[in-house]
C-alpha cells in the first residue's frame, strides 16, 4: 500500500467528477485507489503502485503551476506517464506543442499528436495515417490557420477526393459545386471551429482559403500555400502523384487518411501506394496514429480496436503496422508509428 499526498490546488480536477479519473487510472494500472482528504491510497502490485505515484506526482506538479486540468488532460497525462516514465507533463502541456489557431488554442493530447505537429514544422510534406478520431485533419487545419495568420503562407488550400462509400456524384442534384460540397463539409466544419464564420467566409470569397475537390488541383503549381489533402485513402494513384507534384516554393502539404476505410472501386488506393513509393524520400515526415490517439468518445477507441483485431491475421499486427514506414529515410523522421 502506498500513500500519495497531493497539493491543495487542483485536487478536485485530478480526482474528476465522482472520482471518474481515479476509476480510469485504476483500470489502466489494475490496482485499487481510494482517497483520504488530499491523499490517494494505492493498493496493488509494487510496480502498479510506483506507476500511480509517478502519475499523481506529475499531475500534482502540473496543477501546482496553475494549469487548469480537465478530465481529458488527466487521462492523457496518465497514459503519457505509463508510456514514458521520464515524461515531464509540465513540458508537454505548458511549454510546447500548443498552437493558436484563430480563436482557439489547440494543444496535442497524445504523444503522436505532438509528433505530428512537430513533423509539420520540420517537413514540407507530412503523411498523417490512422483511424477516425485521432485529430489528423483537425490538427493539420490548426497548423494551417496558424501559418496563415502568422503570414508564413499566403493561402490555405483544402482538398478531398469526391468519393464516398458507393455514392455516385451524378445522382446528386445541382451543378458540380453543389454536388461536391457535401464531401467537403468536414473541412468546412474544422475551419469554422477555428475562425469566426464571417471572417472565414471573407477569406474563402477572396480565395485566401480554398476548399475544393482533389480533381481541381490538376495543372496547378501551389506556391506560398498550406495544402491539406484529407481522406487521401480515396485518392487514385494518378491523383496522389498529381497532388504531391503540385507543391511550389514556400509551401507545405499535409496528407491525411485511414487505410482501413478505402471506398475506391477495386480498393486500390493511391495513399497506400505513396506510402511505399516515397517512404525513403528525405524531407517527408510520416506519423502513424493508433487507437490510443483517439480523442472522441471512449467507445470509438474500443470500436477501432475491435476492427483492428478483426482485420489482423492471427498473430499479426494489423494494417497500420504493415504500412508503417521502414528503412533509412523513415528512421530520420521524428514521427515513427505507435508509442
N, C-alpha and C positions, 0 to 999 in steps of 0.2 A: 504494500500500500504506500502511495506517495501523496503528500500534501503539497499543493501548489498555490502560492499566495499571489493574488492578482492586485494591480493598483486600483485605487478608488475610482479613477476616471475610466469610463467606458466599459465597466464590468457587465452592465446590463446588455450592451450591444454584443459583447463576446458570448454571453450565455444565449442570447436570442430569445424571441417570444416563446414563453412556456418551455424554456431550455431547449429549443429546437436545434440550436447549433451544437450543444453538448451531445444530443442524441445522434447528430450527424457524425461527430468525431468519434463517439462510441462505436458506430458502425464501421468507420474507417479503420479503427485500431483493434476492434474486438475486445474491448475492456468495458468496465463499468465506471461511470463518472457520477459523483454527487457533489452538491455544493454545501458549504458551511460559511455563510456570510460572503466574504470576498475570497474564500479559499475554494479550490477544487480538489476533491479527493479522488485519486485514480486507483483502481484496483484491477490488476490483470497481470500479464507476464512482465518480467523486468524490462524487456525491450519495448513493449507497448507503453509501460509507464514512463520510460525515458522519452519516447516519442511524444507522449502527451505533455510532458514537462517542457520540451522544446517548443511545441506548438503554442502553449499558453504563455510561455516566456516571450516569444516573438510577438504574439498578439498584444500582450501587455505593454511591450516597448512601443509598439505602433500606436496604441491608444494613448499611452502616456505622452507622446509627442503631439497629441491633438488631432490625429487623423480620425475622421468620423467613420467608423466601421459600420457597414451594413451586413446583412446576413450572407450575401454573396461573397463579400470580402473575407469574412471569417472562414467560409467553406473553401474558398480559393487559397487562402493563406495556409489552412491546414493541409491541403493537398500538396502545396508547394514545399512545405517543411518535410512532409513524408517523402516526397520525391527527391529532395535535396536538403539534407540536414544542415548544410552550411549556408543556405539561403538567408539573406537579410530582408525581411519583409518591409522594413522601412525604406530600403533602397528600391525594392520592387514597386511599392505603392506610392511613395512620396517623391523620390528623387530622379526617376527616369521613367520613360515609357508613355507618359501622358501626352495627349495631343489636344490642342484647342481647335475644334472643327466647327467654325461658325459659332453658334450659340451654345454648343455642347462641348464639354470637356470629356474626352474619351480616353480611357485607360485600359490596357490589356488586363484580362482576367486570368490568363494561364501563361505558362512558360512559352508555349508555342505561339500564342498571340503576340507576346513580346518579341520573340524571334522574327515573327512575320513583319512587325513594324520596323525592326532593325534591318531586316533584309531589304525592305523597300527603300530605306535611307541609303543603304550601301550599294544596291544594284539597280541598273536601269531597267532590267526585266526580271520580274519575280512571278513564280508559279505558286499559288496557294491551293493545295489539294486536300479535300477532306469532306466529311459528311455535313449535312444540314445543321445549322445552329452553331457553328464554330466561329462565326464572325468574319469569315473570309471577305465577303462583299462589304460589310458594314465598316470594317477597319480600313479597307482599301479606300472606301469613299471618304472616311475621316481624313486620311492622309491626302487625298486629292483636294479636298476643301481647304485643308491646312496649307498645302502648297500654293493654291490659287490665291488665298487671302494674304499670304506672305509674299506674293508676287514672284514666287520661284518658278511658276509656269504661267502662261497667258490664258490657258483654257483647259477645260476638263472634257474629255470625250468618253462617254459610257456606251458600251456596245454589248449586244447579246444576240445569240442566234435565235431566229424566229422559228424555233422548233419546240414543240411540246408534245407530250405523250399522245401520239396518234392523231392530233388535231391537224387539219389542213387549212392554210390561210384562205384558200379560195372559197371556203364555205362560210367565212365570216363576212358580215355586212360592211359596207363603206368602202372608201378608197384605200390605197396602200397604207397611208399613215394611220388611218383608223383601224386597219387590220392588225398592224404590228404593235400598236400602243399597249394592248393588254399584256404582251410578252415583256414589255419594258417597265411595267408597273413597279416591280420590286426595286428597280434602280431609282425611280422617282420617289418611292417611299423613303428610302435611305437618305436621299438628298434633302427632302422636305423635313426630315427629322433633325437635320443639322443647320439648315438655313431657313430664315423666315420665308413663308410661301411667296410673298410679294418680291423679295429680293431674289429668290431662286428663279421665279418666273421672268424677272427682268434679265437675269443672266442668260436664261435659255433663249429669250427673244433676241438678245444681242448676238447669240452664237458663242458666248463665252463658255457656256455649258451646253454640250450637245448630247442628246440621248438618241441613239439610232441602232437599227438592226445591223448585225455584222456585215451583211452584204453591201451596205452603203460605204464601207471602208475601202473598197477596191479602187485602185488608181490614185490614191491619195498619199501624200507624204506629211506626216504629223510632226511638226516642229513645235518646240516650247509647249508641249501638252502633257497632261497626265491622263493616260488612257487606261481604262479598265475594261477587260473582256470578262463578262460574267457568264456563268453556265457554259463554260468552254467545252465541257464534255460533249455538247451537242453541235460543236463545230466540225465540219468535214476536214479531211486532211488538206484539201486545197484552201479552204477558208483559213485554217490555222496558219499555214505557211504565208498566205496573203497578209494576215494580221501582223505576224511577227516581223515582216519585212516592211511595214508601214512606218516604223519608228524613225523619226528625224532627229535633228540636233536639239539638245536641251530637253528631251522628253523622257518620260518614264512610262512603263507599261506593267500592269498587274493582270495576270490571267488567273481566274478562279474557276474551280469546278469540282464535281464529285463523280469520280469514275465509276461509281456503283449505280448511277442514275442516268444512263445513256438512253436517249429517246430516238436516236437516229435509226432509220431503216437499215437493217443488217447489223447494227450495233458497232460499226467501225468508226471510232472516234478519233478526230484529229488531235485531241488533247492527249490521249493515250500514246499516239504515235510521237507527238512532240516531246513527251517526257523521255522517250528513248533516244530520239534523234539529237536533241540539244543538251542532254544531260551532262556532257563534258565540255560545253562551251563556257569559257571563262567569262565572268561578268553577269551570269544568270544565277539567280537565287531560287532555291526550292524549299518550301515549307510544307510538311505533311502533317495535317491535323488528325486527331483520332477522337474516340468517344469521350475522353477526359476533357476535351476542349469545348464540348457542347455547353452553351450558356443559356439554353432555353429551359423549358420545364424539365424537371428531373426525369420524367418518363421518356423524353426524347432521347436522353442518354441511354436508357435501358433499351429502347427500340433500336437505336443504332447498333448496340452490342448484339442484340438478338439477330439482326440481319447479317452482321459480320460473321457470327457463328454459323448461321445457315449457309452463307456463301463460301465459307472456308473449307478446303479439303480436310479430311481427318488428319490432325496433327499439323496442319498448315497455319499460316499467319494471316490469311485474308488478302483481299485485293490490294489494299493500300500498302501492305508490306511488299508485295510482289513488285509494285510500281515505284517503290522508294528509290531515289537516285543512288547510284553507287559509282565507284571509280574516282580518279584523281580530281576531276572537276567538281564532283559533288562534295568531296571531303573539304574543299576550300570554302564552302558556303557556311554561314553561321547558323544554318537553319535545318539541321538534319531532322528526319521524321521521328516522331514519337518523343517521349521523355520519360 
